[in-house]
Amino acid sequence: MAALKAAGRTSLVDSVVEQLRAQLAEGEWAVGDRIPTEHELAQQLGVGRNTVREAVRVLVHSGLLESRQGNGTFVRSTADPAAVLNGVRHAGARDVLELRAALEAEAARLAAVRRDTHDLLRLRAALATLREEGDRDADADLAFHLAVVEATHNTAFREVYRFFSTQVHEVLVHGLGDRAMPPVDIDAHEALVAAIEAGDAQAADAQARELLRVPLETHAALAAETAEESR
C-alpha cells in the first residue's frame, strides 16, 4: 500500500479525512477490504490515534467505511456522496435545471404508470398547498416534485432525488426570489397531475419537461444579457 502523506498541524482531522477519501477514490482499498489499523494509519500519517479515530468516524458516518466490532474497519463504498453533492452545489443554475428536467421527466413517466390512490391524494394535497402558498414559494414547489418522485415507487430514484433536492432547493430560492425569473406555473403543475392521474406516461413526461422549459429559456436570456453588458 502506498504511504499516505503526513497531515499538517492545522485541521488535522479534516486533513486525514480528505487523505483517506482520496485513497478510497484512487482504489487504495476495494469495497470489502479492511483498512489498516488506527495504529498503522497514525504512523503513516504522522498523527495521533485519536485524530485517526475521529477521521474514521466521519467516514463511517458518511457511509464510506463500516466499523465491525472486534474485526476492524472495512470499506463500504468508494463513491463519496459528500463529494458528489459538493460538485452539484458548485454547478451553475442552467446545469441544475437541465439535470432537474431529466430526472423529473422520468419520475413523471414512472409515476403515471405506478401511482396508486395514496399517491394521487398526496399529489393533489401538494398542488393545493402550492396554490395556497403562492407561485413563488420554493418550499411548496419542491414538496410537489418530491410527491411526484414518491409516486415512482422506486427506492433508488427517491433517494437520489432527495440527495439532489438540496441543490434544487437552493436554485429555486435564488431563482424564485429574483423577479426577473418567471413564477411557478401552477396550471402546468395541474396538467402534470392530470396526466399522472390518467396514467398517460408520455404526456406526463412531456408536461414535466414543459414545466422547466420557461425557467431554462429565461435563464439563458438573462445569461446572454449579462454577457452582453459585460462586454
C-alpha positions as CSV (number, residue, x, y, z in Angstrom):
1,M,0.0,0.0,0.0
2,A,1.3,3.5,-0.9
3,A,2.1,5.6,2.2
4,L,-0.2,8.4,2.9
5,K,1.1,11.9,3.0
6,A,1.7,13.3,6.5
7,A,-1.1,15.6,7.7
8,G,-0.4,19.2,8.6
9,R,-0.8,20.7,12.0
10,T,-4.0,22.6,11.3
11,S,-7.3,20.9,11.0
12,L,-5.7,17.5,11.5
13,V,-9.0,15.6,11.5
14,D,-10.2,17.3,8.3
15,S,-6.8,16.7,6.6
16,V,-6.9,13.0,7.5
17,V,-10.5,12.7,6.3
18,E,-9.5,14.2,3.0
19,Q,-6.5,12.0,2.6
20,L,-8.5,8.8,3.3
21,R,-11.2,9.9,0.9
22,A,-8.5,10.3,-1.7
23,Q,-7.1,6.9,-1.1
24,L,-10.6,5.4,-1.4
25,A,-11.3,7.2,-4.6
26,E,-7.9,6.2,-6.1
27,G,-8.6,2.5,-5.3
28,E,-6.1,2.0,-2.5
29,W,-8.7,-0.3,-0.9
30,A,-11.6,-2.1,-2.6
31,V,-15.1,-2.4,-1.3
32,G,-15.0,-5.1,1.4
33,D,-11.3,-4.6,2.2
34,R,-10.2,-4.0,5.7
35,I,-8.3,-0.8,6.1
36,P,-5.1,-0.5,8.2
37,T,-5.5,-0.3,12.0
38,E,-5.6,3.0,13.8
39,H,-2.0,2.5,14.9
40,E,-0.8,1.8,11.4
41,L,-2.6,4.8,9.9
42,A,-1.4,7.1,12.7
43,Q,2.2,6.1,11.9
44,Q,1.8,6.6,8.2
45,L,0.1,10.0,8.6
46,G,2.3,11.2,11.5
47,V,-0.7,12.0,13.7
48,G,-2.2,10.6,16.9
49,R,-4.5,7.7,17.1
50,N,-7.3,9.9,18.4
51,T,-7.1,12.0,15.2
52,V,-7.3,8.9,13.1
53,R,-10.2,7.6,15.2
54,E,-12.2,10.8,14.7
55,A,-11.5,10.8,10.9
56,V,-12.6,7.2,10.5
57,R,-15.7,8.0,12.5
58,V,-16.5,10.8,10.0
59,L,-16.1,8.4,7.1
60,V,-18.2,5.7,8.8
61,H,-21.0,8.3,9.3
62,S,-20.8,9.3,5.6
63,G,-21.2,5.7,4.5
64,L,-17.7,5.1,3.1
65,L,-16.5,2.9,5.9
66,E,-18.1,0.3,8.2
67,S,-16.8,-0.4,11.6
68,R,-17.2,-4.1,12.7
69,Q,-16.8,-4.7,16.4
70,G,-13.8,-6.9,17.0
71,N,-12.9,-7.2,13.3
72,G,-11.7,-3.7,12.3
73,T,-12.9,-1.2,9.8
74,F,-13.9,-2.1,6.3
75,V,-14.6,-0.3,3.0
76,R,-18.3,0.0,2.4
77,S,-18.2,2.3,-0.6
78,T,-15.6,4.2,-2.6
79,A,-18.1,6.7,-4.0
80,D,-18.3,9.7,-1.7
81,P,-21.8,11.2,-1.7
82,A,-20.5,14.3,0.0
83,A,-18.1,15.0,-2.9
84,V,-21.0,14.5,-5.4
85,L,-23.2,16.9,-3.5
86,N,-20.4,19.4,-3.3
87,G,-19.9,19.2,-7.0
88,V,-23.6,19.8,-7.6
89,R,-23.6,22.8,-5.3
90,H,-20.9,24.4,-7.4
91,A,-22.7,23.7,-10.6
92,G,-24.5,26.6,-12.4
93,A,-28.3,27.2,-12.4
94,R,-28.5,26.0,-16.0
95,D,-26.8,22.7,-15.3
96,V,-29.0,22.1,-12.3
97,L,-32.2,22.9,-14.3
98,E,-31.1,20.6,-17.1
99,L,-30.5,17.8,-14.7
100,R,-33.8,18.5,-13.0
101,A,-35.6,18.3,-16.3
102,A,-34.1,14.8,-17.0
103,L,-34.8,13.5,-13.5
104,E,-38.3,14.9,-13.2
105,A,-39.4,13.8,-16.7
106,E,-38.5,10.2,-15.9
107,A,-40.1,10.5,-12.5
108,A,-43.3,11.7,-14.0
109,R,-43.3,8.9,-16.6
110,L,-42.9,6.3,-13.9
111,A,-45.4,7.9,-11.6
112,A,-48.1,7.8,-14.4
113,V,-47.6,4.0,-14.6
114,R,-47.2,3.2,-10.9
115,R,-49.2,5.7,-8.9
116,D,-51.8,4.5,-6.5
117,T,-54.7,6.2,-4.7
118,H,-52.5,7.4,-1.9
119,D,-50.0,8.9,-4.3
120,L,-52.8,10.8,-6.1
121,L,-54.1,12.1,-2.8
122,R,-50.7,13.3,-1.9
123,L,-50.2,15.0,-5.3
124,R,-53.5,16.8,-5.0
125,A,-52.6,17.9,-1.5
126,A,-49.2,19.2,-2.6
127,L,-50.9,21.0,-5.5
128,A,-53.4,22.6,-3.2
129,T,-50.6,23.8,-0.9
130,L,-48.7,25.3,-3.9
131,R,-51.8,27.2,-4.9
132,E,-52.3,28.5,-1.3
133,E,-48.7,29.4,-0.7
134,G,-48.3,31.3,-3.9
135,D,-46.4,31.0,-7.2
136,R,-43.1,32.0,-5.7
137,D,-42.9,29.6,-2.8
138,A,-39.9,27.3,-3.3
139,D,-40.7,25.0,-0.4
140,A,-44.2,24.3,-1.8
141,D,-42.8,23.7,-5.3
142,L,-40.2,21.3,-4.1
143,A,-42.7,19.4,-1.9
144,F,-44.8,18.9,-5.0
145,H,-42.0,17.5,-7.1
146,L,-41.0,15.2,-4.2
147,A,-44.5,13.9,-4.2
148,V,-44.2,13.0,-7.9
149,V,-40.9,11.2,-7.2
150,E,-42.5,9.3,-4.3
151,A,-45.2,8.1,-6.8
152,T,-42.5,6.2,-8.8
153,H,-42.3,3.6,-6.0
154,N,-38.6,3.4,-6.9
155,T,-36.4,3.5,-3.8
156,A,-33.2,4.3,-5.6
157,F,-34.8,7.1,-7.6
158,R,-36.3,8.5,-4.4
159,E,-33.0,8.5,-2.5
160,V,-31.1,10.1,-5.5
161,Y,-33.7,12.8,-5.8
162,R,-33.7,13.6,-2.1
163,F,-29.9,13.8,-2.2
164,F,-30.1,16.2,-5.2
165,S,-33.1,18.2,-3.8
166,T,-30.8,20.3,-1.5
167,Q,-29.3,21.9,-4.6
168,V,-32.7,22.1,-6.3
169,H,-34.0,24.0,-3.3
170,E,-31.1,26.5,-3.3
171,V,-31.6,27.2,-7.0
172,L,-35.4,27.6,-6.5
173,V,-34.9,30.0,-3.7
174,H,-32.4,32.0,-5.7
175,G,-34.4,31.9,-8.9
176,L,-37.9,32.4,-7.5
177,G,-36.6,35.3,-5.3
178,D,-35.4,37.0,-8.5
179,R,-38.3,38.8,-10.0
180,A,-36.7,38.5,-13.4
181,M,-37.4,34.8,-13.3
182,P,-40.9,33.6,-14.1
183,P,-43.2,32.5,-11.3
184,V,-44.2,28.9,-10.9
185,D,-46.7,27.9,-13.5
186,I,-49.4,26.4,-11.2
187,D,-51.7,25.5,-14.2
188,A,-48.8,23.5,-15.7
189,H,-48.4,21.6,-12.4
190,E,-52.2,20.9,-12.5
191,A,-51.7,19.5,-16.1
192,L,-48.9,17.2,-14.8
193,V,-51.1,15.8,-12.1
194,A,-53.9,15.2,-14.6
195,A,-51.5,13.3,-16.8
196,I,-50.3,11.2,-13.9
197,E,-53.9,10.6,-12.8
198,A,-54.8,9.5,-16.4
199,G,-51.9,7.1,-16.5
200,D,-50.5,8.8,-19.6
201,A,-46.8,8.3,-19.3
202,Q,-45.9,10.1,-22.5
203,A,-48.0,13.2,-21.5
204,A,-46.6,13.2,-18.0
205,D,-43.0,13.1,-19.4
206,A,-43.8,16.0,-21.8
207,Q,-45.5,18.1,-19.1
208,A,-42.7,17.6,-16.7
209,R,-40.2,19.0,-19.3
210,E,-42.6,21.8,-20.1
211,L,-42.5,22.9,-16.5
212,L,-38.8,23.7,-16.8
213,R,-38.8,25.0,-20.3
214,V,-39.6,28.5,-19.4
215,P,-37.2,28.7,-16.5
216,L,-34.4,27.4,-18.8
217,E,-35.2,29.8,-21.5
218,T,-35.4,32.7,-19.1
219,H,-32.1,31.8,-17.5
220,A,-30.5,31.6,-20.9
221,A,-31.8,35.0,-21.8
222,L,-30.6,36.6,-18.6
223,A,-27.2,35.0,-19.0
224,A,-27.0,36.4,-22.6
225,E,-28.0,39.9,-21.3
226,T,-25.3,39.7,-18.6
227,A,-22.7,38.6,-21.0
228,E,-23.6,41.5,-23.4
229,E,-23.5,44.1,-20.6
230,S,-20.0,42.9,-19.5
231,R,-18.5,43.5,-22.9
